[in-house]
Amino acid sequence: MRVIGTVGMPGSGKSEAAAVAEELGVPVVIMGDVIRQECRDRGLDPAEHHGRIAQALREENGPGAIAERSLPIIRDHLEDSDVVLVDGIRSGVEVEQFREAFDGAFTLVEVYAPYDLRRERIEGRGRPGDVEGETLAEREERERGFGMDEAIEAADVRVENAGSLEEFHERVTELLTEEVGDPPADAEAEVGES
Ligand SMILES: Nc1ncnc2c1ncn2[C@@H]1O[C@H](COP(=O)(O)OP(=O)(O)OP(=O)(O)O)[C@@H](O)[C@H]1O
């Protein structure tokens, strides 16, 4: 069992990593979907109320509210899949929750790329809401406010995404498919003998 969380600044390549997982048949849990569901449960349109409900959930149920709600979804996927990818971690508190819930089976991966490259890629991506209003620097500032810096610092593995998309896909594929089983049963005996 492995749960892999991704973290990184806007435009670093987290959605690309999630796309690689999907291609490999690895289930992806997007924490933003938890917020969108909560909007619908409250009879609100997620497109309009996403930010407000994310904040409301944290105020009502603590800073770990969104991670908390994604835990049962992840556990469900783990019934059928050995690996699950979680996209959308935004704070150190959330990282702690996943570490506690999944123990040594949780790996946090930072995806990073230089600011200018991320800005170019975001401009080229054409996602609604990217271009209007907020600049990338403002968005980064807002995400830092949620505790993104702490989450990034807590990463176990760092993957640079400054080259081609193909290179990045290969690296993510390696991470998602590598075998990290328990140490062999006789590992201790070997240490003892040496
Ligand atoms: N190595 C790469 N080469 C070219 N384009 C890339 C590369 N990596 C990512 N991109 C493109 O850059 C854009 C930003 O990447 P992506 O959407 O994965 O970032 P993100 O980390 O999910 O951003 P956000 O935090 O805003 O959701 C996308 O259009 C993606 O296809």
The ligand as an SDF file (V2000), in Angstrom:
LIG
                    3D

 31 33  0  0  0  0  0  0  0  0999 V2000
    7.5330   19.7460  -18.6230 N   0  0  0  0  0  0  0  0  0  0  0  0
    6.5440   20.4390  -19.1930 C   0  0  0  0  0  0  0  0  0  0  0  0
    6.6750   20.8940  -20.4520 N   0  0  0  0  0  0  0  0  0  0  0  0
    5.7000   21.6030  -21.0390 C   0  0  0  0  0  0  0  0  0  0  0  0
    4.5400   21.9230  -20.4630 N   0  0  0  0  0  0  0  0  0  0  0  0
    4.3320   21.5030  -19.1990 C   0  0  0  0  0  0  0  0  0  0  0  0
    5.3280   20.7450  -18.4990 C   0  0  0  0  0  0  0  0  0  0  0  0
    4.8380   20.4650  -17.2610 N   0  0  0  0  0  0  0  0  0  0  0  0
    3.6160   21.0300  -17.2030 C   0  0  0  0  0  0  0  0  0  0  0  0
    3.3090   21.6410  -18.3640 N   0  0  0  0  0  0  0  0  0  0  0  0
    2.0830   22.3800  -18.6730 C   0  0  0  0  0  0  0  0  0  0  0  0
    2.1020   23.5220  -17.8480 O   0  0  0  0  0  0  0  0  0  0  0  0
    0.7980   23.8250  -17.3760 C   0  0  0  0  0  0  0  0  0  0  0  0
    0.8270   23.8290  -15.8480 C   0  0  0  0  0  0  0  0  0  0  0  0
    1.0000   22.5030  -15.3560 O   0  0  0  0  0  0  0  0  0  0  0  0
   -0.0860   21.8520  -14.3570 P   0  0  0  0  0  0  0  0  0  0  0  0
   -1.4550   22.2890  -14.7380 O   0  0  0  0  0  0  0  0  0  0  0  0
    0.1980   20.3940  -14.2670 O   0  0  0  0  0  0  0  0  0  0  0  0
    0.3800   22.5880  -12.9970 O   0  0  0  0  0  0  0  0  0  0  0  0
   -0.2480   22.4610  -11.5330 P   0  0  0  0  0  0  0  0  0  0  0  0
    0.9030   22.2690  -10.6030 O   0  0  0  0  0  0  0  0  0  0  0  0
   -1.3100   21.4330  -11.5240 O   0  0  0  0  0  0  0  0  0  0  0  0
   -0.8540   23.9090  -11.3470 O   0  0  0  0  0  0  0  0  0  0  0  0
   -1.9750   24.4310  -10.3220 P   0  0  0  0  0  0  0  0  0  0  0  0
   -1.3580   24.4640   -8.9670 O   0  0  0  0  0  0  0  0  0  0  0  0
   -2.2320   25.8020  -10.8590 O   0  0  0  0  0  0  0  0  0  0  0  0
   -3.1540   23.5300  -10.4410 O   0  0  0  0  0  0  0  0  0  0  0  0
   -0.1270   22.7710  -17.9800 C   0  0  0  0  0  0  0  0  0  0  0  0
   -0.6860   23.2630  -19.1630 O   0  0  0  0  0  0  0  0  0  0  0  0
    0.8220   21.6190  -18.2930 C   0  0  0  0  0  0  0  0  0  0  0  0
    0.3740   20.8110  -19.3510 O   0  0  0  0  0  0  0  0  0  0  0  0
  1  2  1  0
  2  3  1  0
  2  7  2  0
  3  4  2  0
  4  5  1  0
  5  6  2  0
  6  7  1  0
  6 10  1  0
  7  8  1  0
  8  9  2  0
  9 10  1  0
 10 11  1  0
 11 12  1  0
 11 30  1  0
 12 13  1  0
 13 14  1  0
 13 28  1  0
 14 15  1  0
 15 16  1  0
 16 17  2  0
 16 18  1  0
 16 19  1  0
 19 20  1  0
 20 21  2  0
 20 22  1  0
 20 23  1  0
 23 24  1  0
 24 25  2  0
 24 26  1  0
 24 27  1  0
 28 29  1  0
 28 30  1  0
 30 31  1  0
M  END
$$$$
